[in-house]
Amino acid sequence: MPTSSIFPAVAAAAAASPYAAVFIDFENVYYFLKNHYLDPQDPHDYALDLVRALRDTLKRELGLDSLVLYAYADFDRLPSGPQGPLYLMGVDTRNVLGTDHKNAADMQLCIDALEVLYTRPDIGTFVLVAGDRDYIPVLQHLRRQARQVKVVGFRESVSGDLLLMLGQEHFLDARELLPAGRLQALEDHRAARQQQAEETRRLREQGTVGVQSAAARQAARDAANTAVEASAGQAVSPPPVRLTTAARPLNMMEQLLQEPAPAFMPIRRVTRPDERRCLEFLLEQVQKFGNQQATPEIWVSPFLRRLTDVLPELPDWERRQLLTQLREAGAVRIEKREGEPHPFSVIIVNYQHPDVWELNPGEKE
């Protein structure tokens, strides 16, 4: 006999509950954004935007307060440390150890969902930001306990079996949660990287054909010289040893083509006061710390921590957004560096930007 018929009061309370529990496979979201959109700058910022928008959407459109918010990832493997911003959003992070092929969020998420089910009868809606078919059994169990169940994810990464079981009316495409401008930036980045890859492939093919043609011409000349020596009765010396096409330093050229020097985005003026204040503070930090290196640059994470003292009235995510807006305005670019134990990101200023000239006219690149 279903539990809902044994405990009708509990089932009725759950059905009328204005409270939700949200379980986020953060690692899954992060790597989808990173891989599908071809390595955009700071994919964890887009993942944080999604989490923030989901919480606000549940409240605004469904009248649901998210009393429980859990995010799962092997956070030690994620660069830039999103745990701080998640904490400020009221999200409790669950650090789960993963492998190179799969994270371990599935089991922990299911355990936590069942624990909430049996210890929090006041929560009537369970929201999973995940799409693996591994979650089907726990979702079915939640529905049998008269709980509302919703799944949020990107359609490309959500199991068709899960959607069939759940029903389209209980699925929300994560793209609809991202602000239009942020989503467009992702799509533009993906299109640019695809175009760049196609151009690289075309140039590589042209370069290979050119090398092969030169090698063929040299081989023909060697054969002609050998024939002349033989007809003159001279000892035929072996043809000179030459590098084959495969042994030529073509890989280096390919690598350079595949990894072009990063460039600043098209310039637009920085007009908002908070953006200009952020840029001004960044220039001060470069003046203070960046000149210790051959290429003046500032690490992203320490800069954002120091920016907290300059713009304390802004939440953490808005301070991060300011840096993204400066990058999109062409005032800075952000580059990744290999490091131990994790890669890190640095900020490089575009000293040809007009607002940089206005705020720091004494510096020139």
Secondary structure by P-SEA (a helix, b strand, c coil): cccccccaaaaaaaaacccbbbbbaaaaaaaaaaaaacccccaaaaaaaaaaaaaaaaaacccccccbbbbbcccccccccaaaaaaaacbbbbbbbbccccccaaaaaaaaaaaaaaccccccbbbbccccccaaaaaaaaaaabbbbbbbcccccccaaaaaaccccccccccccccaaaaaaaaaaaaaaaaaaaaaaaaaaaaaaaaaaaaaaaaaaaaaaaaaaaaaccccccccccccccccaaaaaaaaaaccccccccccccccaaaaaaaaaaaaaaaccccccccbbbbaaaaaaaaccccccccaaaaaaaaaaaaaaccbbbbbbbbccccbbbbbbccccaaaaaacccccc
